[in-house]
Amino acid sequence: MSKIIVFNSVTLDGVMQAPGRPDEDRRGGFSHGGWAAPYADEESGKLAAEGMQRTGAMLLGRRTYEDLLSHWNKAGGPFKDMLNHTPKYVASKTLKEPLPWPNSSLLGGELTKAVAALRRKDSKDIVILGSGEVVRKLLAKKLVDEFVLLIHPLVLGNGQRLFDDGGPGAVFELAGTRTTTTGVIAATYRRTDRGPKGRAS
């Protein structure tokens, strides 16, 4: 069975909106786009490359899919070929097939049921980038197995957050950390049915 792994950059106050570029996502008048770029270094590049190498498929919301398509396919870079060749499953009620990016397909039917079926289909990791709404829906149905969070040492004060107030609770355990030269902590959390230090949750 596949693992569903969420790989996202976040700030100390949990903001995940538009880490890469100023024009990436201006919803809600967000003016801090590109906040993660100054923290990029060789170690963060290695983390991204390692994550891509173990990715069997990607699961993306419509906005993230269109952003990756428009940016990476034009900008090129070290991940362009890998992104093109990796199977991409898109959660969208507005897009129609055929999708423009190679190896892309729409998830049919209700999201959580489609993802549960997808997990049973293969044993390779399915990675989610961005796609906060998708993450929250899957978390509510216990379909997220692992978070890899790149926690950046800044507080923005506003912006779309990874977890909403009133969202579903879940228990995860720390599986590993790495720190970049710019102070970003890459923390891997795996879902567990037990609470802190082995106590039942």
N, C-alpha and C positions, 0 to 999 in steps of 0.2 A: 504494500500500500504506500502511496506517495505521502510525503510530509508537505504541509502547507507552511511556507516560511515567509514571514513579512520582513522585508529589508528596507528600512527607512531612516532618513536623517530627521532628527528632532532637536529642538532647543531645550533648555532646562525647564521652560514652562510648557513644554509639550507641543509647540507649534511645528507642523510639518509642511505648511504651505510654501510653495515656490522656493525650495532651497537652492536651485541651480542658477536661475537667471532673473533679472529684474522684470521681464515681461512674461514669465512662466505662468503666473496665475494671479490676476489682480482682483479676484472676487472680493466683495466687501470693502473695496478701496484699499486693499493690502499694498503697502508701499515698501516692504522690506525684502522684496524678491532678490534672490541671489545671496542670501545671508550665509549659506554654507561655503560658498566659493573661496573666501579668504582663508579657510581652514584646510583646504586641500593640500596634501603633501604626498610623498612617495608611499608612506604606509597606508594612507587611505586608498590610494590607487591599487595597492596590493590586495586590500580587503575586497574592493569591488571586483577585481579580477578573479580572486578565489571564489567569490560568490557566484560569478557567472559560470565558472568551470564546473560547478556541481549542480547547475540548474538544468533540469530536464525539460521544463516548460515554464512559461510565465503566465500569470493571471493578472489582468489589468482592467481597471475601470475605463470607461469611454474617454474621459478627459486625459488621463495619463497615457492611454494608448495613442491618442491623436498628438499629444505633446511629444512623446518619444519619436513618433513617426516623422513629425515635421522637423524636429531638431536634429536627431542623430542621423537620419538619412541624408540630411543636407550637410551637417557639420563633419561627418565622418568620424575619425578617431578610432581608438583601439578596440571599441566594442561594437562597431558598426556591423562587421561580418557576423559576429556571434549573435547579435540581436536579430539579424536577418534570418539566420538559420535556425534559431530556437523557436519551437512551437509557441504560439501566443494565443491564449484564450481570452476573449474580450466580453466583459459584462456590460451590455448596452441594450436599451429598448428603442434606440433611435437609429443606430447604424444598420446597414443592410449588407448582406454578402453579394458579391465577393468583396472582401476587405482589401484595401490597397497595399498593405504590407505583406511581404511573402510569409508563408507559414502562419497565417492568422485565421482564426475562425471564431464565430460568435458562440457564446454559451446559450443554448436553448432552454426555455422553461424557467422555473423559479431558481434563483441564484444558488441558494444553499443546497438544494437537491441536486442541481447540476454539478456543483463542486464536489459533493459527497460521492457522486458517481465517477467523477474524474479521478478522485483519490484512489478509488478501487481499480482503476484502469491500468495504472503503471506503478512502478516502485521508485521512480526518480523524483527528486524534489521539484515542487511547484513553487515558484517564487513570486511574491507580490511586491511591486514597487509602487510607491505612492498609494493612490486608490483608497483613500481613507474610508469612504462610505462602504466599499466592498469589505475592507478589513473589519469594520464594526459589525456588519451583518454576519460575517463568518464567525467572528468571536462569540456572538450571541448563541450560535449553534455548536460551539466547541469544535470548530473546524480549523482553528489556527493552532498549529503544533509548536511553532517557534517564532520568536521575534529576534531579529538582529537589528539593534538600534544604535545608530551613530549619534551619540549624545553630545551636542555642541555646547561649549561653555558660554552661552549668552542667553539673555532673556529679552524677548521681543515685546511682550505685553499684549499683543493681539495677533490674530490670524487663525486659520483653521487648525484645530488640534487633532492629534491622532485619536484621542479618546474623548468622547462627549460626556458632559454631566448626565447622570442618570442612565448611562450605558450598562451593559452586562458586566458582572464581576467575573474574575478568573484568577487562578493561582498559577504562577510560573516559578521556576527555580533558575538561579543563575548557573549557566553552564560554562561561561568563560568570558574574559575581558581582554581587550588590547587597547593601548593608548597610543595616539599619534603624537608627533612632535609638536602639534599645535593645540594639544589638550583635548582632542576629541576622544571620548571613550566609546569603543565599540563593544557593546554588551550583548551577549547571546543569552536569551531566556527560553527555556523549554517548558511546555505545559506539564503540570503534574497534578495528580489527584490528592496530593498531600500538602499540608501547610508548612510554615517555617520549621526547619530542623526536624522534618519528618512527622510533625503533628498532623493529624487528620484535619482536613479543611472543611 
